[in-house]
């Protein structure tokens, strides 16, 4: 599949062919990091967005992998609202690059 960040970018590039208001509404409803999307933390940890807050920002991320040492991590749910501001920065990642699947979100910890 197409990573969501790239999909949003392509949609915005097509704003002359598509309704800009509809594109903006889609992004607003799904958030910049939709449920199930892979995000990276500055410490190299990767996780899937499991829950969003009322503004569609990530609230809970399930950490599953560290890209700095290329190892799987025992899945752990991390609440972003409990982190200091300097640890909340998220960047989009492509799960195919690491052969990760978001079905790990369905598992009970």
Kinemage of the C-alpha trace (Angstrom):
@kinemage 1
@onewidth
@group {chain A} dominant
@subgroup {mainchain}
@vectorlist {calphas} color= white
{ca unk a 1} P 0.000 0.000 0.000
{ca unk a 2} L 0.866 3.646 -0.293
{ca unk a 3} L 2.085 5.247 2.950
{ca unk a 4} L -0.521 7.727 4.187
{ca unk a 5} L 1.881 10.709 4.178
{ca unk a 6} L 2.651 10.120 0.496
{ca unk a 7} L -1.038 9.592 -0.264
{ca unk a 8} L -1.912 12.939 1.349
{ca unk a 9} L 0.878 14.625 -0.620
{ca unk a 10} L -0.393 13.155 -3.889
{ca unk a 11} L -3.952 14.220 -3.133
{ca unk a 12} L -2.817 17.777 -2.431
{ca unk a 13} L -0.875 17.793 -5.710
{ca unk a 14} L -4.133 16.904 -7.500
{ca unk a 15} L -6.100 19.794 -5.992
{ca unk a 16} L -6.787 21.188 -9.487
{ca unk a 17} L -8.543 17.930 -10.392
{ca unk a 18} L -10.113 17.199 -6.993
{ca unk a 19} L -12.144 19.295 -4.590
{ca unk a 20} L -9.627 20.948 -2.251
{ca unk a 21} L -12.217 21.279 0.531
{ca unk a 22} L -12.905 17.527 0.354
{ca unk a 23} L -9.183 16.725 0.549
{ca unk a 24} L -8.763 19.008 3.554
{ca unk a 25} L -11.822 17.465 5.239
{ca unk a 26} L -10.415 13.957 4.692
{ca unk a 27} L -7.094 14.906 6.273
{ca unk a 28} L -8.870 16.660 9.150
{ca unk a 29} L -11.095 13.618 9.832
{ca unk a 30} L -8.300 11.059 9.660
{ca unk a 31} L -5.613 13.234 11.191
{ca unk a 32} L -2.056 13.562 9.952
{ca unk a 33} L -1.341 10.157 11.503
{ca unk a 34} L -4.423 7.957 10.861
{ca unk a 35} L -5.211 4.896 12.962
{ca unk a 36} L -2.942 2.022 11.982
{ca unk a 37} L -0.249 4.227 10.471
{ca unk a 38} L 3.401 3.654 11.311
{ca unk a 39} L 5.226 6.484 13.066
{ca unk a 40} L 8.816 6.958 14.199
{ca unk a 41} L 10.083 8.542 17.388
{ca unk a 42} L 13.415 10.363 17.506
{ca unk a 43} L 14.908 7.521 19.593
{ca unk a 44} L 14.402 5.130 16.654
{ca unk a 45} L 11.356 3.352 18.032
{ca unk a 46} L 8.592 2.627 15.537
{ca unk a 47} L 4.978 2.080 16.421
{ca unk a 48} L 1.492 1.971 14.990
{ca unk a 49} L -1.096 4.576 15.954
{ca unk a 50} L -3.626 2.690 18.053
{ca unk a 51} L -5.826 5.477 19.394
{ca unk a 52} L -6.427 9.145 18.607
{ca unk a 53} L -7.606 12.010 20.789
{ca unk a 54} L -10.676 14.143 20.027
{ca unk a 55} L -8.623 16.231 17.582
{ca unk a 56} L -7.481 13.099 15.683
{ca unk a 57} L -3.917 13.374 16.952
{ca unk a 58} L -2.184 10.174 18.081
{ca unk a 59} L -2.904 9.378 21.727
{ca unk a 60} L -1.697 5.769 22.023
{ca unk a 61} L 1.061 4.252 19.877
{ca unk a 62} L 1.956 0.554 20.004
{ca unk a 63} L 5.765 0.375 19.873
{ca unk a 64} L 6.955 -2.729 17.973
{ca unk a 65} L 10.375 -2.100 16.408
{ca unk a 66} L 13.574 -0.088 16.718
{ca unk a 67} L 14.988 1.072 13.387
{ca unk a 68} L 18.373 2.100 14.793
{ca unk a 69} L 19.296 -1.477 15.699
{ca unk a 70} L 16.827 -3.211 13.329
{ca unk a 71} L 15.167 -5.300 16.011
{ca unk a 72} L 11.644 -6.165 16.974
{ca unk a 73} L 10.528 -4.991 20.395
{ca unk a 74} L 8.002 -6.631 22.674
{ca unk a 75} L 4.821 -4.682 21.789
{ca unk a 76} L 4.188 -1.893 24.283
{ca unk a 77} L 1.420 0.704 24.277
{ca unk a 78} L 2.722 4.217 24.852
{ca unk a 79} L 0.410 7.083 25.858
{ca unk a 80} L 1.683 10.247 24.232
{ca unk a 81} L -0.167 12.544 26.634
{ca unk a 82} L 2.029 11.200 29.455
{ca unk a 83} L 5.314 11.931 27.646
{ca unk a 84} L 7.353 15.123 27.994
{ca unk a 85} L 6.921 17.471 25.031
{ca unk a 86} L 10.409 16.748 23.682
{ca unk a 87} L 9.533 13.033 23.228
{ca unk a 88} L 6.214 13.568 21.416
{ca unk a 89} L 7.599 14.415 17.967
{ca unk a 90} L 6.450 11.836 15.413
{ca unk a 91} L 7.561 11.273 11.853
{ca unk a 92} L 5.787 9.154 9.220
{ca unk a 93} L 7.368 5.822 8.277
{ca unk a 94} L 6.715 3.211 5.603
{ca unk a 95} L 5.888 -0.188 7.165
{ca unk a 96} L 6.992 -2.000 3.987
{ca unk a 97} L 10.527 -0.711 4.524
{ca unk a 98} L 10.698 -2.730 7.765
{ca unk a 99} L 8.328 -5.548 6.723
{ca unk a 100} L 5.908 -4.572 9.499
{ca unk a 101} L 2.170 -5.171 9.481
{ca unk a 102} L -0.338 -3.305 11.593
{ca unk a 103} L -2.198 -6.511 12.524
{ca unk a 104} L -0.141 -6.293 15.741
{ca unk a 105} L -2.762 -3.726 16.818
{ca unk a 106} L -5.340 -6.506 17.072
{ca unk a 107} L -3.341 -8.456 19.637
{ca unk a 108} L -4.039 -8.098 23.339
{ca unk a 109} L -1.013 -7.178 25.427
